[in-house]
Amino acid sequence: MLVDFWFNHFNVFSGKGQFAKFYLTEYEREAIRPHVLGNFRDMLGATAKSPAMLWYLDNWMSAAPNTGEMDAARRARAGRPQMGRPGQLGRPGQIGRPGQINRPGQIGQRGQMPAQRPQNARPPRGLNENYGRELLELHTLGVDGGYTQKDVIEVARAFTGWTIDTPRRGGGDFTFDDRIHDDREKAVLGQKIPAGGGQKDGERVLDIVAKHPSTAKHLARKLVTRFVSDTPPPALVDRVAKVFLDSNGDLKKVMRTILTSREFLSAEARGAKVKTPFEFVASAIRSTGADVRNALPLLQQLRTLGMPLYGAQPPTGYDDKAAAWINTGALLNRMNFALELVSNRLAGTRVAINAIDADAIVAQDALSSSTRATVSKASDKPRQIALLLGSPEFQKR
């Protein structure tokens, strides 16, 4: 559940360009999963350095304005000859000319996927704001967290040089290229970052935003929305945010605060959240004891239900509120999936329908009288089970 939440928080779209899908397995396994009950700053740093995130939000090609002149000055001071950057992105003096900073409203704004490029196209030169914007707006402070467009640019400057060592081969690890890094002084959220910091500039930015009160409030609100209610109780959000700040981002303490809270354990919270299509399919498979030998047809069902696996295009990820998933068409699709499942019409998946005690399920107090009446009218057992899976009660967590 937590891996699902945090992957969605640090979303990467599998269809971005030709290489994103190759980075995703490692990204989820190494940047997300080890940290979900660890420290937020560690997970933030792991995602920032992941080739998946560097590729998805285009930071791998972000270069300082006047990179050529800055590179020449560095080499002159070191007594080294001038040379082009790896990857043939241009010769000194030809990269990142002034005036090439992305303007607000172009790429990377909330709800927009980073721009796709033709497979063999040369990447645009200069500063790229995509990661800087999403780091502040989505990953940490939140859209109302108090940052400015100037902060976005300063953050983007701090992360120039954070790139992939072999980006055009569909692989490669994080590397820092000081030849395209903006090494001048920066100011982020009112805090100065001295010149000459190199890779530490980006690390300093991550330290600043990870400890910011707006980050604590933003993450607390998202977690409480995910695990308690679409309308998160303000008192619980405040308590969770305080624990986040007091513990320096200890996510185990944060989750313990939520899961032991009176709000989480209240009667009002039970059944308050609607399952996403991913949760609905998983719970239907588990509830029927289905034997899955080939999961590909299930992935196609997720696409039909509007939630292809790793398929959220914008950096915002998939929505976690009922309004995004519950409407007449969506409920009909869920019912159709349930009927195909229990009728054994899904290739690679088999349900032992006679082993399911439908009467015991119908007798549960959790089912409303109208649901029990509807299910009792089913003409056969597969339709009876399908109606249970399609019932309002089964759509709730």
C-alpha positions in Angstrom: 0.0 0.0 0.0 2.8 2.4 0.9 4.8 1.6 -2.2 1.7 2.3 -4.3 1.2 5.6 -2.5 4.8 6.8 -2.8 5.3 5.7 -6.3 2.2 7.7 -7.2 3.6 10.6 -5.3 6.9 10.5 -7.2 5.2 9.4 -10.4 7.1 8.3 -13.5 5.2 7.5 -16.7 6.3 4.3 -18.4 5.6 5.8 -21.9 7.9 8.8 -21.6 10.2 8.5 -24.6 11.8 5.2 -25.5 13.6 4.5 -22.3 11.4 5.2 -19.3 9.9 1.7 -19.2 13.4 0.2 -18.8 14.2 2.3 -15.8 10.9 1.7 -13.9 11.6 -1.7 -12.3 14.8 -0.4 -10.7 13.1 2.8 -9.7 10.3 1.2 -7.8 12.6 -1.4 -6.2 15.5 0.8 -5.2 14.3 4.4 -5.0 10.8 3.8 -3.4 10.4 0.5 -1.7 13.3 0.6 0.7 12.3 4.0 2.1 8.6 3.8 2.6 9.0 3.2 6.4 12.4 5.1 6.5 13.3 8.7 6.2 11.6 11.0 3.7 14.9 12.8 2.9 16.5 9.5 1.9 13.6 8.7 -0.5 13.6 12.2 -1.9 17.3 11.9 -2.7 16.9 8.4 -4.2 14.2 9.6 -6.5 16.2 12.8 -7.5 19.2 10.6 -8.6 17.1 7.9 -10.2 17.6 7.6 -14.0 13.9 7.1 -14.3 13.1 10.5 -12.7 16.0 12.2 -14.5 14.7 10.9 -17.8 11.0 11.6 -17.1 11.4 15.2 -16.0 14.2 15.9 -18.4 16.8 16.9 -15.8 19.4 14.7 -17.5 19.8 17.3 -20.2 19.5 20.5 -18.1 22.6 22.7 -18.5 23.5 26.0 -17.1 23.1 29.1 -19.3 26.5 30.1 -20.8 27.7 26.6 -20.2 30.4 26.9 -22.8 31.9 30.0 -21.3 31.7 28.6 -17.7 33.3 25.3 -18.9 36.1 27.2 -20.6 36.8 29.3 -17.5 36.9 26.1 -15.3 39.4 24.5 -17.7 41.5 27.6 -18.0 41.8 27.7 -14.2 42.7 24.1 -14.1 45.2 24.3 -17.0 43.2 21.8 -19.1 42.3 22.1 -22.8 38.8 22.8 -23.8 36.7 19.9 -25.0 33.0 19.0 -25.7 30.7 17.3 -23.3 30.1 13.5 -23.4 27.0 12.6 -25.5 27.8 15.0 -28.3 25.4 17.7 -27.0 27.5 20.4 -28.5 30.9 22.1 -28.2 31.9 24.6 -25.5 30.2 27.9 -26.2 27.2 26.3 -28.0 25.2 25.0 -25.1 22.7 26.8 -23.0 22.7 30.3 -24.5 20.9 33.0 -22.5 17.2 33.3 -23.0 16.5 29.6 -23.3 14.9 29.1 -19.8 11.5 27.5 -20.0 8.8 30.1 -19.4 5.9 29.4 -17.0 3.1 27.7 -18.8 5.3 25.8 -21.3 6.4 22.5 -19.9 6.1 20.8 -16.5 3.2 22.7 -15.1 0.8 20.9 -12.8 -1.2 18.2 -14.6 1.0 18.2 -17.7 3.3 15.5 -18.8 6.8 16.6 -19.7 7.1 17.1 -23.4 7.9 14.2 -25.7 10.6 14.5 -28.3 11.1 12.6 -31.6 13.4 9.6 -31.0 16.5 11.0 -32.7 15.9 14.7 -32.0 18.6 16.8 -30.4 17.6 17.8 -26.9 16.9 21.5 -26.3 19.9 23.2 -24.8 20.0 25.3 -21.6 18.2 25.2 -18.3 15.2 22.9 -17.9 12.7 23.8 -15.1 10.7 20.6 -15.2 12.2 18.8 -12.2 12.6 22.0 -10.2 9.0 22.8 -10.6 7.7 19.4 -9.7 10.1 19.0 -6.8 8.5 22.1 -5.2 4.9 21.8 -6.4 4.3 18.1 -6.1 7.1 16.2 -4.3 7.6 18.6 -1.3 6.0 22.0 -0.6 2.8 21.7 -2.6 1.2 24.1 -5.0 0.3 26.5 -2.1 3.6 26.0 -0.3 4.9 29.5 -0.6 7.5 29.2 -3.4 7.9 31.6 -6.4 8.9 31.2 -10.0 12.3 32.6 -9.0 12.6 29.7 -6.6 11.8 27.3 -9.4 14.6 28.7 -11.6 17.1 28.7 -8.7 16.3 25.1 -7.9 16.7 24.2 -11.6 20.1 25.9 -11.6 21.1 23.9 -8.5 20.3 20.6 -10.3 22.2 21.3 -13.5 24.7 18.6 -14.1 22.6 15.9 -12.4 22.4 13.5 -15.3 22.6 10.0 -16.7 26.0 8.7 -17.8 24.7 6.9 -21.0 21.2 8.3 -21.6 20.9 7.3 -25.2 21.7 3.6 -24.7 18.6 2.9 -22.6 20.5 2.4 -19.4 23.1 4.1 -17.3 23.4 5.3 -13.8 23.3 8.7 -12.1 26.3 10.9 -12.7 27.3 14.5 -11.9 28.8 16.5 -14.8 30.4 19.6 -13.5 30.9 20.9 -17.0 27.2 21.7 -17.4 26.6 22.8 -13.8 25.7 26.3 -12.8 28.3 26.9 -10.1 27.3 30.4 -9.2 25.5 31.5 -6.0 21.9 30.7 -5.6 19.0 31.5 -3.3 16.2 29.0 -2.6 13.3 29.9 -0.3 15.3 32.7 1.2 18.4 30.6 1.9 21.7 31.3 0.1 23.7 28.5 -1.5 27.3 29.7 -1.9 29.0 29.5 -5.3 31.3 26.6 -6.0 29.2 23.8 -4.4 29.0 21.5 -7.4 26.8 18.5 -6.8 26.2 19.6 -3.2 24.0 22.5 -4.5 21.3 20.0 -5.3 21.8 18.1 -2.1 21.4 21.4 -0.2 18.1 22.1 -2.0 16.8 18.7 -1.0 17.8 19.4 2.7 16.0 22.7 2.6 12.7 21.4 1.1 12.6 18.2 3.1 12.6 20.2 6.4 10.2 22.9 5.2 6.9 23.2 7.2 4.9 23.3 4.0 6.4 20.0 3.0 5.2 18.5 6.3 1.7 19.8 5.8 1.5 18.8 2.1 2.6 15.2 2.8 0.4 14.9 5.9 -2.6 16.0 3.9 -1.9 13.5 1.1 -1.3 10.6 3.5 -4.4 11.3 5.5 -6.4 11.7 2.3 -5.1 8.3 1.2 -5.7 6.4 4.4 -8.6 8.1 6.1 -10.9 10.3 4.0 -11.2 12.3 0.8 -11.9 15.2 3.2 -8.9 14.8 5.6 -9.7 15.9 9.2 -7.6 19.1 9.8 -6.7 18.1 13.4 -5.2 14.8 12.2 -3.3 16.6 9.4 -1.8 19.0 11.9 -0.8 16.2 14.2 0.8 14.2 11.4 2.7 17.3 10.1 4.0 18.0 13.6 5.3 14.4 13.9 6.9 14.7 10.5 8.8 17.9 11.5 9.7 16.7 15.1 11.0 13.4 13.8 12.9 14.9 10.9 10.8 13.0 8.3 10.6 9.6 10.0 7.9 7.9 7.9 7.4 5.0 10.3 6.4 7.5 13.1 4.2 9.4 10.6 2.3 6.2 9.6 2.0 5.1 13.2 0.4 8.4 14.1 -2.2 7.9 11.3 -2.9 4.2 11.9 -3.4 4.6 15.6 -5.4 7.8 15.4 -9.0 8.0 16.6 -9.9 9.4 13.1 -8.5 6.3 11.3 -10.2 3.9 13.8 -13.5 5.7 13.8 -16.7 4.3 12.4 -16.9 7.2 9.9 -13.6 6.2 8.3 -14.7 2.6 7.7 -15.7 2.3 4.1 -15.1 6.0 3.5 -12.6 5.5 0.8 -13.4 4.2 -2.7 -11.0 1.6 -4.3 -9.0 2.7 -7.3 -9.3 0.3 -10.3 -6.0 -1.3 -9.3 -7.3 -2.0 -5.7 -10.6 -3.2 -7.1 -9.0 -5.8 -9.4 -6.6 -7.0 -6.7 -9.4 -7.3 -4.1 -11.6 -9.2 -6.6 -8.9 -11.6 -7.4 -8.2 -12.2 -3.7 -11.8 -12.4 -2.6 -12.6 -15.1 -5.2 -9.4 -17.1 -4.6 -8.6 -16.8 -8.3 -5.6 -18.7 -9.7 -3.7 -16.3 -11.9 -1.4 -18.0 -14.4 -1.1 -15.1 -16.8 -1.6 -11.5 -15.6 -1.5 -9.8 -19.0 -5.3 -9.9 -19.4 -5.7 -8.4 -16.0 -3.4 -5.5 -17.1 -5.7 -5.0 -20.1 -8.6 -4.8 -17.7 -6.9 -2.1 -15.7 -6.5 -0.1 -18.9 -10.2 -0.6 -19.6 -11.0 0.6 -16.1 -8.9 3.8 -16.7 -5.8 3.0 -14.7 -3.1 1.3 -16.8 -0.2 0.1 -14.6 2.5 2.8 -14.5 0.4 4.7 -17.0 -0.3 8.0 -15.3 1.1 10.5 -17.8 1.3 13.7 -15.7 3.6 14.1 -12.8 0.6 14.4 -10.5 0.1 10.6 -10.8 -3.4 9.1 -10.4 -6.0 10.8 -8.3 -6.9 9.3 -4.9 -10.4 10.6 -4.5 -13.7 8.9 -5.3 -14.8 11.5 -7.9 -12.0 10.4 -10.2 -13.1 6.8 -10.3 -16.8 6.5 -9.6 -19.4 7.3 -12.3 -22.0 5.3 -14.3 -19.6 4.2 -17.0 -16.9 3.2 -14.5 -19.3 1.2 -12.4 -20.5 -0.6 -15.4 -17.0 -1.5 -16.4 -16.3 -2.9 -13.0 -19.4 -5.0 -13.1 -18.4 -6.3 -16.5 -15.0 -7.2 -15.2 -16.5 -9.0 -12.2 -18.8 -11.1 -14.5 -15.9 -12.0 -16.8 -13.8 -13.0 -13.8 -16.3 -15.3 -12.1 -17.5 -16.8 -15.5 -13.9 -17.8 -16.2 -13.8 -15.8 -19.4 -10.4 -14.1 -18.6 -7.6 -15.9 -20.2 -5.0 -17.1 -17.7 -7.2 -16.7 -14.6 -9.5 -19.4 -13.1 -12.0 -19.1 -10.3 -13.3 -22.2 -8.5 -16.8 -20.8 -8.3 -18.3 -23.7 -6.3 -15.8 -23.1 -3.5 -17.1 -19.6 -2.8 -19.8 -19.4 -0.1 -22.0 -16.6 -1.5 -24.6 -17.1 1.2 -22.1 -16.3 3.9 -21.0 -13.2 2.1 -24.6 -12.0 1.6 -25.4 -12.6 5.3 -22.7 -10.2 6.5 -24.0 -7.1 8.2 -21.8 -4.9 6.0 -24.2 -5.5 3.1 -27.2 -3.2 2.8 -30.7 -4.7 2.6 -31.0 -3.5 -1.0 -27.7 -5.2 -2.0 -28.8 -8.5 -0.4 -32.2 -8.2 -2.2 -30.5 -7.6 -5.5 -28.0 -10.5 -5.1 -30.8 -12.9 -4.1 -32.4 -12.4 -7.5 -29.4 -13.6 -9.4 -30.2 -16.5 -11.8 -27.0 -18.5 -11.0 -24.0 -18.5 -8.8 -21.6 -16.7 -11.1 -24.0 -13.8 -11.5 -24.6 -13.8 -7.7 -20.8 -13.4 -7.0 -20.5 -10.8 -9.8 -23.2 -8.7 -8.2 -21.4 -8.9 -4.9 -18.2 -7.8 -6.5 -20.0 -5.0 -8.3 -22.0 -3.9 -5.2 -21.5 -0.4 -3.6 -20.1 -2.1 -0.5 -17.3 -3.9 -2.4 -16.2 -0.6 -4.1 -15.1 0.7 -0.7 -11.8 0.0 1.1 
